[in-house]
């Protein structure tokens, strides 16, 4: 809602209050002001001038030499190139020394040898939004009304001395979608009286009875419909003051009749519509729902197809308007219109909202109806518009009003308990302080002991409960004045749950290693449910009752299909190097037909493809492989404090490469798997060589000690011993490491495998494995004898348990 400061001052005294100060007070009271915009973009020294004469420039066909009276004595000679300039016009004149937007300063000049003492201005040159101007004024210079006084500063004439406050209203404050509603709000904030305009319609014509009839067939969608008849109207331009106020509010002036309905809508908050009375069959109004497939042409010359949920205004023969949204072209007020049937109605906001959305039509009127207008403003707005049509358009208002009411909303009475108010706000307000606030709000009330029975006016439909009244007191008392108090009672220290801590640690660790987190649908395609091995028990697919599509019709039981779809999406967009992970739930059930909620299991999954590191002058690209992904998991396990991890060859994992996949066991429990996607599955998903992992969040949570505690740095040096042993090729490196850890004793700190060599010269079906063992005593420096003793036990254990021979 755009609020003109000068217009607002017509309803409430704003003396001693700048627009910026008013904006600050409104924002602090709960009505946020998004912007404060001055309409003067840098204009000074521009006055109203009178073009006394116009002659062609002697040396330029497109220029005119004008003699202009600017009210300072002698006529000023001004060269003007506008096509529409003519003698006898009142125009804006920038005299020498004047300033225009953009820092332009007007000076005396010669144009093609003819002296020019100023500039006749267009609206755009004055910094005005010419898109909001009537079409007659958009081109050429701005021709002003003839009754203006020569020499007047143009700022006050064109409203450039005004400031616009743009309100960012929440949906519940529809009362501030009108100037009077904002005036009530400002009056409550400043404690000043609101001055309402006169809205008594001067009834001078014949009685309306027998000329207009109203019938409401859609009683749920239309609660009241009123109409007045105004005859003998003229349809010229609206007065300049009205145009200025409409443009300040962001509404383009069109003609006098339409401008009056828009002006009253902005002033009172009640939308109106004017019909050409002669185009309404028999002066009959029937409010009904549309028939399915019914059509009508609206004012924008578009044919609209309607349905049974759309409310129509008809004359019993044809539809003449879409209620609350847009009028029909067949009842439009034209140049020949002399008699106006003026509508003012209260429609159900839900009905207007549905119609507006279905037709894609949003207007200032529909916006207000959607948010619910004041039902008591229906008659007030009708009389105000009729009075303006009589005053400005020379119309004669018929005696009486055509009125059909299904229901009229009455004012609500809400009880406010003083103790409850002070208890919620933490204040100690007395009864007279609270009643003073309701006086400022202009809410009637009755004191009943320590309670207040407050009568809420219909303009404030957002107030229905005691807490709403407490909010009104709080915001007008001032949020800054509400005392701050420390919480009391038993307090508990907040902390993360086990799952939250696990998720956060996984995210931080994998992000730190260069993986990007993704979030995919929990719904999937039935055709991909069984593409990969499940890390849980076998499960039945869980169909959705109302799926959005076949591709998203069952709950996922596996995380990998969507990661592969994400990879394919990126590969199709030339992003070949990917490292992704996701934590989320999969859904399991043993029931063939679901009767209970499925079981949800937290799962971690990841995907890597392409190069882990790109090309660089110092090294070659490093493609993703099994050992890289395994190393990432080892780092994650280390960060989670998980030490007992084993990898087993997995030739039977569905969807995975039989020779490049391993099951992951943690503390002896199967936790998931890691490996390459099977080439056939890669082809199905249209991806390149891709490695994935999928782990049970439940197993990770049971094994994790995310914060194992602090370990002091050793004071004494460690010693390393390297050993290379020849073993059968069937002996895994993990088995060798386990034997070393079991036999190394307390001095053994770590074992690292740094080389594997396979060659028939070592012996048939033999391989060489090189390991580095680190020994450390935190209490002293180890001697060579102590290290050698521990190392000898390691060598002997390898020989006894693995058949290992030292390689010389």
C-alpha positions in Angstrom: 0.0 0.0 0.0 1.4 3.4 -1.1 0.4 6.2 1.2 0.6 9.9 0.2 1.8 12.0 3.1 -0.1 15.0 1.8 -3.3 13.0 1.2 -3.0 11.4 4.7 -2.8 14.9 6.2 -6.4 15.5 5.0 -7.6 13.1 7.6 -5.3 13.6 10.5 -3.1 16.4 11.8 0.5 15.6 10.9 2.0 18.9 12.0 5.5 18.5 13.6 5.9 15.1 12.1 8.2 14.5 9.0 7.5 11.6 6.7 10.6 9.9 7.9 9.6 10.2 11.6 6.1 9.0 10.8 7.6 5.9 9.0 9.7 5.2 12.1 6.7 5.3 14.4 4.6 3.2 12.1 7.3 0.5 11.9 7.8 0.5 15.6 4.1 0.0 16.2 4.0 -3.1 13.9 3.1 -1.6 10.5 6.3 -1.9 8.6 7.2 0.9 6.2 9.4 -0.6 3.4 10.3 2.7 1.7 9.9 6.5 2.0 10.1 8.1 -1.4 10.0 11.8 -2.2 8.1 12.6 -5.4 10.4 15.6 -6.1 13.4 14.1 -8.0 15.3 17.4 -8.0 12.9 20.0 -9.4 13.2 23.7 -8.3 12.5 27.0 -10.0 9.8 25.6 -12.3 6.6 27.6 -12.4 3.2 27.6 -14.2 3.5 29.6 -17.4 1.0 30.8 -20.0 1.8 30.5 -23.7 0.8 33.8 -25.1 1.8 33.1 -28.7 3.5 30.5 -30.9 5.4 30.9 -34.1 7.5 28.7 -36.3 11.2 28.9 -35.9 12.7 30.6 -38.9 15.5 28.1 -39.4 14.0 24.8 -38.0 10.8 23.1 -39.1 10.4 21.1 -35.9 11.0 24.0 -33.5 8.5 26.7 -32.3 9.2 30.1 -30.8 6.8 30.8 -27.9 6.2 33.9 -25.9 5.5 32.8 -22.4 4.1 34.7 -19.4 5.8 33.3 -16.2 4.2 35.9 -13.8 7.4 38.0 -13.4 6.6 40.9 -15.7 8.1 40.6 -19.2 7.2 37.8 -21.5 9.9 35.1 -21.9 10.9 33.9 -25.3 11.3 30.1 -25.3 12.1 27.8 -28.1 10.2 24.5 -27.9 10.2 21.4 -30.0 7.1 19.7 -28.6 4.4 19.0 -31.2 1.5 19.7 -28.9 2.6 23.2 -27.6 0.1 25.9 -28.6 -1.0 29.4 -27.7 -3.4 29.7 -24.8 -2.0 26.8 -22.8 -0.9 26.6 -19.2 2.4 24.7 -19.1 5.3 24.0 -16.7 8.2 26.4 -17.4 11.7 26.0 -16.1 13.1 29.6 -16.1 16.8 30.3 -16.2 18.4 29.1 -12.9 15.8 26.3 -12.5 16.9 22.8 -11.8 15.5 19.5 -13.2 16.1 15.9 -12.2 19.6 14.5 -13.0 21.3 17.8 -12.0 20.2 19.7 -15.1 20.4 23.4 -14.7 18.5 25.7 -17.1 20.4 28.5 -18.6 19.8 31.1 -21.4 20.7 29.7 -24.7 20.4 30.1 -28.5 18.8 27.4 -30.6 19.5 27.8 -34.3 20.2 31.5 -33.7 17.1 32.3 -31.7 17.4 33.1 -28.0 15.6 30.8 -25.6 15.0 31.9 -22.0 14.0 28.7 -20.3 12.3 25.4 -21.1 8.7 24.2 -21.4 8.7 20.8 -19.7 7.1 17.4 -20.2 6.0 15.3 -17.2 9.0 13.0 -17.8 11.4 15.9 -17.7 9.9 16.8 -14.3 10.8 13.3 -13.0 7.2 12.1 -12.9 6.3 8.5 -13.8 4.7 9.2 -17.1 3.4 5.6 -17.3 0.9 6.6 -14.6 -0.3 9.7 -16.4 -3.5 9.8 -18.5 -2.8 8.9 -22.2 -3.6 12.5 -23.2 -0.6 13.8 -21.2 2.0 11.1 -21.8 3.3 12.6 -25.1 4.8 16.1 -25.5 4.7 18.8 -22.9 2.5 18.6 -19.9 -0.6 20.8 -20.6 -2.0 22.0 -17.3 -5.6 22.9 -16.4 -6.6 26.4 -17.5 -7.7 27.6 -14.1 -4.2 27.6 -12.6 -2.6 30.8 -11.5 0.5 31.9 -13.6 3.7 31.9 -11.6 2.7 29.2 -9.1 5.6 26.8 -8.1 5.1 23.6 -10.0 5.9 21.4 -7.0 2.7 22.2 -5.2 0.6 22.2 -8.5 1.7 18.7 -9.5 2.1 17.3 -6.0 5.9 17.0 -6.3 6.1 18.4 -2.7 4.6 15.1 -1.6 6.3 12.0 0.0 5.0 8.4 -0.4 5.3 5.8 2.3 5.2 2.3 1.0 3.7 -0.1 3.6 4.7 -3.7 3.8 1.5 -5.0 5.2 1.0 -8.5 6.7 -2.2 -10.3 5.5 -4.1 -9.6 8.8 -3.8 -5.8 8.5 -6.2 -5.3 5.5 -7.6 -2.3 7.4 -4.5 -0.4 6.3 -5.3 -0.9 2.6 -7.1 2.4 2.7 -6.1 6.0 3.6 -8.7 6.2 6.3 -7.5 2.9 7.8 -4.0 4.3 7.9 -5.3 7.5 9.4 -6.9 5.5 12.2 -3.5 3.7 12.8 -1.6 7.0 12.8 -4.2 8.5 15.1 -3.8 5.7 17.5 0.0 6.1 17.5 0.0 9.9 17.8 -3.1 10.2 19.9 -4.7 12.5 17.4 -8.3 12.7 16.1 -9.2 11.3 12.7 -11.3 13.6 10.5 -13.5 11.6 8.1 -14.7 13.2 4.8 -18.4 14.0 4.3 -20.1 11.1 2.5 -23.7 12.2 2.4 -25.0 11.8 -1.2 -27.1 14.8 -2.4 -30.3 13.0 -3.5 -31.9 15.3 -6.1 -33.3 13.0 -8.7 -36.4 10.7 -8.9 -36.7 7.7 -6.6 -34.6 4.7 -7.5 -37.5 2.4 -6.7 -38.7 0.5 -9.8 -35.6 1.4 -11.7 -33.1 -1.0 -10.0 -33.7 -4.4 -8.5 -31.2 -6.7 -6.8 -31.3 -10.5 -6.2 -28.5 -12.5 -4.5 -28.7 -16.1 -5.6 -25.1 -17.0 -4.3 -25.8 -16.3 -0.7 -22.5 -17.8 0.6 -20.3 -15.8 -1.8 -22.1 -12.4 -1.6 -23.3 -11.1 1.7 -24.6 -7.6 0.7 -25.1 -5.8 -2.6 -26.0 -2.1 -2.8 -26.4 0.3 -5.8 -27.1 3.9 -6.5 -28.3 5.6 -9.7 -26.6 8.8 -10.9 -27.8 10.5 -14.1 -26.5 13.3 -16.2 -22.8 12.6 -15.6 -19.9 13.9 -17.8 -16.9 11.7 -18.5 -13.9 14.1 -18.9 -10.6 14.1 -17.0 -10.6 14.1 -13.3 -9.3 17.2 -11.5 -5.6 17.6 -11.0 -5.7 17.0 -7.3 -7.4 13.7 -7.7 -5.0 12.6 -10.5 -2.0 13.5 -8.2 -3.4 11.4 -5.3 -4.1 8.4 -7.6 -0.6 8.5 -9.1 1.0 8.8 -5.7 -0.8 5.6 -4.8 0.4 3.9 -8.0 -2.9 4.1 -9.9 -3.1 5.5 -13.4 -5.9 8.1 -13.9 -8.3 7.0 -16.8 -11.4 9.2 -16.8 -13.5 11.0 -14.2 -16.0 8.2 -13.5 -13.4 5.4 -13.2 -11.0 7.7 -11.2 -13.8 8.5 -8.7 -14.4 4.7 -8.0 -10.6 4.2 -7.7 -10.2 7.2 -5.4 -12.9 6.1 -3.1 -11.5 2.5 -3.0 -8.1 3.9 -1.9 -9.7 6.3 0.5 -12.3 4.0 2.2 -10.9 0.6 1.3 -14.1 -0.6 -0.4 -13.9 -1.4 -4.1 -16.6 -0.1 -6.4 -17.7 -0.6 -10.0 -19.7 1.6 -12.3 -22.0 0.2 -15.0 -23.6 2.0 -17.9 -27.2 1.8 -16.7 -28.6 1.6 -20.2 -26.6 -1.6 -20.8 -28.1 -3.4 -17.8 -31.3 -5.1 -18.9 -34.2 -3.6 -17.0 -31.9 -2.3 -14.3 -31.8 -5.8 -12.8 -28.9 -7.2 -10.9 -28.6 -10.9 -10.2 -25.6 -12.2 -8.3 -25.0 -15.8 -9.0 -22.3 -18.5 -9.6 -21.2 -19.0 -13.2 -22.3 -22.0 -15.2 -19.5 -24.4 -16.2 -18.0 -23.3 -19.5 -19.8 -19.9 -19.5 -17.9 -17.2 -21.2 -17.7 -13.4 -21.1 -15.5 -10.6 -22.4 -13.9 -8.5 -19.7 -12.8 -4.9 -19.8 -9.4 -5.8 -21.2 -11.1 -7.3 -24.3 -10.1 -10.8 -23.3 -12.7 -13.6 -23.5 -12.8 -15.5 -20.2 -14.0 -19.1 -19.7 -15.7 -19.4 -16.3 -16.5 -22.3 -14.0 -19.0 -23.0 -11.2 -16.7 -21.6 -8.5 -16.7 -18.1 -10.0 -19.1 -15.4 -8.8 -20.8 -13.3 -11.5 -22.8 -10.1 -11.6 -25.5 -10.5 -14.2 -28.6 -8.6 -15.4 -30.6 -11.8 -15.5 -29.8 -12.2 -19.2 -26.1 -11.9 -19.5 -23.0 -11.6 -17.2 -21.9 -8.0 -16.9 -19.0 -8.4 -14.4 -16.8 -11.0 -12.7 -17.6 -10.1 -9.1 -14.7 -8.4 -7.3 -12.2 -9.0 -10.1 -13.1 -7.2 -13.4 -16.1 -5.7 -15.2 -17.5 -6.8 -18.5 -17.0 -5.0 -21.8 -20.7 -5.2 -22.5 -21.5 -2.8 -19.6 -18.5 -0.5 -19.8 -18.9 3.2 -19.2 -18.2 5.0 -22.5 -18.1 8.5 -23.8 -21.8 8.4 -24.5 -22.7 7.2 -21.0 -25.0 9.6 -19.1 -26.5 7.4 -16.4 -24.3 5.3 -14.0 -25.4 2.3 -12.0 -22.9 2.4 -9.1 -22.2 -0.9 -7.3 -20.8 -1.5 -3.8 -20.9 -5.0 -2.4 -19.4 -7.3 0.3 -18.1 -10.5 -1.3 -16.6 -13.5 0.4 -12.8 -13.2 0.3 -12.3 -17.0 -0.4 -14.6 -16.8 -3.5 -12.7 -13.8 -5.0 -9.4 -15.4 -4.2 -10.2 -18.6 -6.1 -11.6 -16.6 -9.1 -8.6 -14.3 -9.3 -6.1 -17.1 -9.2 -7.9 -19.3 -11.7 -8.2 -16.4 -14.2 -4.7 -15.0 -13.5 -6.3 -11.6 -12.8 -5.0 -9.6 -9.8 -6.2 -6.0 -9.3 -6.4 -3.5 -6.5 -10.0 -4.5 -6.0 -9.5 -8.2 -5.8 -6.6 -7.7 -3.5 -8.8 -6.0 -1.0 -11.7 -8.4 -1.4 -9.4 -11.4 -0.8 -8.2 -9.9 2.5 -11.8 -9.1 3.5 -13.1 -5.5 3.4 -15.0 -3.7 6.2 -18.6 -4.8 5.7 -19.8 -1.5 7.1 -17.8 0.4 4.5 -20.1 -0.8 1.7 -22.7 2.0 2.2 -20.1 4.6 3.2 -18.1 4.1 0.0 -21.2 4.1 -2.1 -22.4 7.4 -0.7 -19.0 9.0 -0.9 -18.6 8.1 -4.6 -22.1 9.2 -5.5 -21.4 12.6 -3.8 -18.1 13.0 -5.8 -20.0 12.2 -9.0 -22.5 14.8 -8.2 -19.8 17.4 -7.4 -17.3 16.7 -10.1 -19.2 15.0 -12.9 -22.4 17.1 -12.6 -24.5 14.0 -11.9 -27.9 13.9 -10.2 -28.2 11.2 -7.6 -31.5 9.3 -7.5 -33.4 9.3 -4.2 -32.8 6.1 -2.2 -30.5 3.1 -2.4 -31.1 -0.4 -3.9 -30.0 -2.7 -1.1 -30.0 -6.5 -0.7 -28.4 -8.0 2.4 -28.0 -11.7 3.2 -26.1 -11.0 6.4 -24.5 -8.0 8.0 -21.4 -8.5 10.2 -21.9 -6.9 13.6 -19.2 -5.5 15.8 -17.6 -8.1 18.2 -17.3 -7.7 21.9 -14.1 -9.3 23.3 -13.3 -9.4 27.0 -9.8 -8.4 28.1 -8.6 -9.4 31.6 -6.1 -6.9 33.0 -4.3 -9.6 35.0 -3.9 -11.7 31.9 -2.5 -8.7 29.9 0.1 -7.9 32.6 1.0 -11.5 33.0 1.7 -12.0 29.3 3.6 -8.7 28.8 5.4 -8.6 32.1 4.0 -5.1 32.8 2.1 -3.5 35.6 -0.3 -1.4 33.6 -3.2 0.2 35.4 -6.7 0.2 34.0 -6.7 3.8 33.1 -3.5 3.3 31.0 -5.1 0.5 29.1 -8.4 2.4 28.5 -6.3 5.3 27.2 -4.9 3.1 24.5 -8.3 1.9 23.5 -9.4 5.5 23.3 -6.6 6.2 20.9 -7.7 3.2 18.8 -11.3 4.5 18.9 -12.5 1.1 20.3 -15.6 1.4 22.5 -15.3 -0.4 25.9 -17.0 -1.0 29.2 -15.1 -1.5 32.4 -16.2 -4.5 34.5 -14.1 -4.6 37.6 -10.6 -5.8 36.5 -11.9 -6.7 33.0 -12.7 -4.7 29.9 -15.4 -5.6 27.5 -14.1 -4.1 24.2 -16.3 -3.5 21.2 -14.1 -4.1 18.1 -15.1 -2.1 15.0 -15.7 -4.1 11.9 -12.8 -2.4 10.2 -10.5 -4.4 12.4 -11.5 -8.0 11.5 -8.1 -9.3 12.6 -9.1 -8.8 16.2 -11.2 -11.8 17.4 -9.6 -13.0 20.7 -8.2 -11.6 24.0 -4.6 -12.1 22.8 -5.3 -9.9 19.8 -6.3 -7.1 22.2 -3.2 -7.7 24.2 -1.1 -7.3 21.1 -2.8 -4.0 20.3 -2.0 -2.7 23.8 1.6 -4.0 23.5 2.4 -2.3 20.2 0.8 1.0 21.2 2.3 1.0 24.7 5.6 0.5 22.8 7.7 -2.7 22.6 10.6 -0.6 23.8 8.8 0.1 27.0 8.0 -3.5 27.9 10.4 -4.6 30.6 12.9 -7.3 30.0 13.0 -10.1 32.6 15.2 -13.1 32.9 13.6 -16.5 32.6 13.1 -18.3 35.9 12.5 -21.9 36.9 14.4 -25.1 36.3 16.7 -24.8 33.3 18.3 -27.5 31.4 21.3 -27.1 29.2 20.5 -27.6 25.5 22.3 -30.2 23.5 22.2 -32.0 20.2 20.6 -35.4 20.0 22.8 -38.4 19.0 21.4 -38.3 15.5 21.9 -34.6 15.2 25.5 -34.8 16.4 26.2 -37.7 14.0 24.7 -35.9 11.0 26.6 -32.7 11.8 29.9 -34.5 12.2 29.4 -36.4 9.0 28.5 -33.3 7.1 31.5 -31.3 8.5 34.0 -34.2 7.8 32.8 -35.0 4.3 32.5 -31.3 3.4 36.0 -30.7 4.7 37.3 -33.5 2.4 35.7 -31.9 -0.7 32.3 -33.7 -1.0 29.2 -31.7 -1.7 25.9 -32.5 0.2 22.8 -33.0 -1.8 19.1 -33.5 -0.8 16.9 -35.7 -3.0 13.3 -36.8 -3.0 12.1 -39.4 -0.5 9.8 -40.6 -3.3 11.1 -42.7 -6.1 10.3 -44.7 -9.2 9.2 -48.3 -8.6 11.5 -49.4 -11.5 14.7 -48.5 -9.5 13.7 -49.7 -6.0 15.7 -53.0 -6.4 18.6 -51.7 -8.4 21.1 -51.9 -5.5 21.7 -54.2 -2.6 19.9 -53.2 0.5 21.9 -52.6 3.7 18.9 -53.7 5.7 16.5 -56.6 5.4 14.5 -57.2 2.2 11.5 -55.0 2.1 8.3 -54.4 0.1 7.8 -51.2 -1.9 5.6 -48.7 -0.1 3.2 -46.9 -2.6 1.9 -43.4 -2.0 -1.8 -42.9 -1.8 -1.7 -39.8 -4.0 1.6 -39.7 -5.9 2.5 -36.6 -7.9 3.7 -38.7 -10.8 4.6 -42.3 -11.6 8.3 -41.3 -11.2 7.6 -40.4 -7.6 5.0 -43.0 -6.6 6.8 -45.1 -3.9 9.0 -44.4 -0.9 12.7 -45.1 -1.3 14.3 -48.1 0.2 17.8 -47.2 -1.1 19.7 -43.9 -1.3 21.8 -44.7 -4.4 19.3 -44.4 -7.3 18.7 -40.7 -6.7 22.4 -40.0 -6.3 23.0 -41.6 -9.7 20.2 -39.5 -11.2 21.8 -36.4 -9.7 25.1 -37.4 -11.3 23.5 -38.0 -14.7 21.9 -34.5 -14.5 25.3 -32.9 -13.8 27.1 -35.0 -16.5 24.6 -33.8 -19.0 25.6 -30.3 -18.1 29.3 -30.9 -18.6 30.1 -31.4 -14.9 32.1 -34.6 -15.1 34.0 -34.5 -11.7 31.5 -35.1 -8.9 31.8 -36.0 -5.2 28.4 -36.1 -3.5 26.9 -37.4 -0.3 23.5 -37.4 1.3 22.1 -38.3 4.7 18.5 -39.2 4.9 15.9 -41.9 5.7 14.9 -45.0 3.8 11.6 -46.6 4.5 11.0 -50.3 5.2 8.1 -52.6 5.8 7.4 -56.3 5.9 3.7 -55.9 5.0 2.5 -56.6 1.5 -0.3 -54.1 2.1 0.6 -51.3 4.4 -1.5 -51.0 7.5 1.0 -49.4 9.9 3.6 -46.7 9.4 6.8 -47.9 7.8 10.1 -48.1 9.7 12.5 -45.3 8.9 16.2 -45.9 8.9 18.9 -43.2 8.8 21.3 -43.9 5.9 24.5 -42.3 4.6 25.3 -42.6 0.9 28.0 -41.1 -1.3 29.0 -41.0 -5.0 32.2 -40.1 -6.7 33.0 -40.1 -10.4 35.5 -38.4 -12.7 38.7 -37.0 -11.3 39.4 -36.4 -7.6 42.0 -33.8 -8.5 42.3 -31.9 -11.8 45.2 -31.4 -14.1 48.0 -29.2 -12.8 51.5 -28.4 -14.0 52.9 -30.2 -11.0 50.9 -33.4 -11.3 48.6 -35.5 -13.5 44.8 -35.8 -12.9 43.9 -38.3 -10.2 40.9 -40.4 -11.2 38.5 -41.7 -8.6 39.1 -45.4 -7.7 38.1 -47.9 -5.0 41.0 -47.1 -2.7 40.3 -43.3 -2.8 36.7 -43.9 -1.7 37.8 -46.4 0.9 40.4 -43.9 2.2 37.6 -41.2 2.5 35.6 -43.6 4.6 38.6 -44.5 6.8 39.0 -40.8 7.5 35.3 -40.4 8.4 35.5 -43.5 10.7 38.6 -42.0 12.4 36.7 -38.7 12.9 33.7 -40.6 14.4 36.1 -42.5 16.8 35.3 -45.9 15.1 38.3 -48.1 15.3 37.1 -51.7 14.6 36.5 -51.6 10.8 36.9 -54.5 8.4 36.4 -54.7 4.7 35.3 -58.0 3.0 35.1 -58.8 -0.7 31.5 -58.6 -1.9 30.9 -60.4 -5.2 27.2 -60.8 -4.6 26.1 -57.1 -4.0 23.2 -56.3 -6.3 24.0 -53.5 -8.7 27.7 -53.4 -7.8 30.9 -54.5 -9.6 31.7 -58.1 -8.3 35.5 -57.5 -8.2 35.6 -53.9 -6.9 33.1 -54.0 -4.1 33.5 -54.6 -0.4 31.2 -55.0 2.6 32.0 -52.8 5.5 31.8 -54.3 9.0 32.0 -52.2 12.2 32.6 -54.0 15.5 31.8 -57.2 13.6 28.4 -55.9 12.4 27.5 -55.4 8.7 27.3 -51.6 8.2 27.1 -51.3 4.4 29.2 -51.5 1.4 31.6 -49.5 -0.9 32.6 -50.1 -4.4 32.1 -49.5 -8.1 28.6 -49.4 -9.7 28.1 -52.4 -12.1 28.8 -51.4 -15.7 25.3 -52.4 -16.7 23.8 -50.2 -14.1 26.1 -47.4 -15.1 24.8 -47.7 -18.6 21.2 -47.7 -17.3 21.7 -44.4 -15.5 23.9 -42.9 -18.3 26.9 -42.3 -16.1 30.6 -43.0 -16.4 32.7 -45.1 -14.1 31.2 -44.4 -10.7 32.1 -45.4 -7.1 29.5 -45.3 -4.3 29.1 -46.1 -0.6 26.1 -46.7 1.5 26.2 -47.1 5.3 23.7 -47.6 8.1 23.3 -44.6 10.3 22.1 -46.8 13.1 25.4 -48.8 13.1 27.5 -45.7 12.9 25.6 -44.1 15.8 26.1 -47.2 18.0 29.9 -47.3 17.2 30.7 -43.6 17.1 32.4 -41.7 19.9 32.4 -38.4 18.3 34.2 -36.7 21.2 36.7 -39.3 22.5 38.4 -36.8 24.7 41.8 -35.0 24.6 45.1 -37.0 24.3 48.3 -35.3 25.4 51.1 -35.1 22.9 53.9 -37.6 23.6 57.0 -36.2 25.3 59.2 -38.9 24.0 60.1 -39.9 20.4 58.7 -42.8 18.5 60.6 -45.4 16.5 59.6 -47.0 13.3 60.5 -50.5 11.9 59.8 -51.5 8.3 59.1 -55.1 7.5 58.5 -56.9 4.1 57.0 -60.4 4.2 56.2 -62.9 1.5 52.8 -64.6 2.0 50.3 -66.5 0.0 48.2 -64.2 -2.3 45.1 -65.3 -0.5 46.3 -63.6 2.7 44.8 -60.2 2.9 46.7 -57.1 4.1 44.0 -56.7 6.8 44.8 -60.1 8.2 48.5 -59.1 8.5 47.7 -55.9 10.2 45.4 -57.6 12.7 48.1 -60.1 13.6 50.7 -57.3 14.1 48.2 -55.3 16.3 47.5 -58.4 18.5 51.2 -59.3 19.0 52.9 -55.9 19.1 52.0 -55.3 22.7 51.5 -51.9 24.4 54.5 -50.3 22.7 53.0 -50.7 19.2 51.2 -47.5 18.3 50.3 -48.0 14.6 50.7 -50.2 11.5 50.8 -48.8 8.0 50.8 -50.9 4.8 52.9 -48.9 2.2 53.6 -51.4 -0.6 52.3 -54.6 -2.2 54.4 -56.4 -4.8 53.3 -59.5 -6.8 55.7 -61.5 -9.0 56.2 -65.2 -9.8 59.8 -64.9 -8.9 58.7 -64.6 -5.2 57.3 -68.1 -5.6 54.2 -69.6 -7.0 51.0 -67.8 -5.9 53.1 -65.5 -3.6 53.1 -61.7 -2.9 55.2 -59.3 -0.9 53.6 -56.9 1.5 55.6 -54.1 3.1 54.5 -52.7 6.4 55.7 -49.9 8.7 55.3 -50.4 12.5 55.6 -47.5 14.9 56.6 -48.0 18.6 56.3 -45.6 21.4 56.4 -45.5 25.2 54.7 -42.4 26.6 56.8 -42.6 29.8 60.3 -42.9 28.5 62.6 -43.0 25.4 62.7 -46.6 24.0 66.1 -48.4 23.6 66.9 -50.4 20.5 66.7 -53.6 22.6 63.2 -52.8 23.7 62.0 -52.0 20.2 63.7 -55.1 18.7 62.2 -57.3 21.3 58.6 -56.1 20.5 59.4 -56.3 16.7 60.7 -59.8 17.0 57.4 -60.9 18.5 55.6 -59.4 15.5 57.8 -61.2 13.0 57.3 -64.5 14.9 53.5 -64.1 15.0 53.4 -63.3 11.3 55.4 -66.5 10.6 53.2 -68.6 12.9 49.8 -67.4 12.0 50.1 -66.3 8.3 53.1 -68.4 7.1 55.0 -65.2 6.4 58.6 -65.2 5.5 60.9 -62.2 5.8 61.8 -60.9 2.4 65.5 -60.0 2.2 
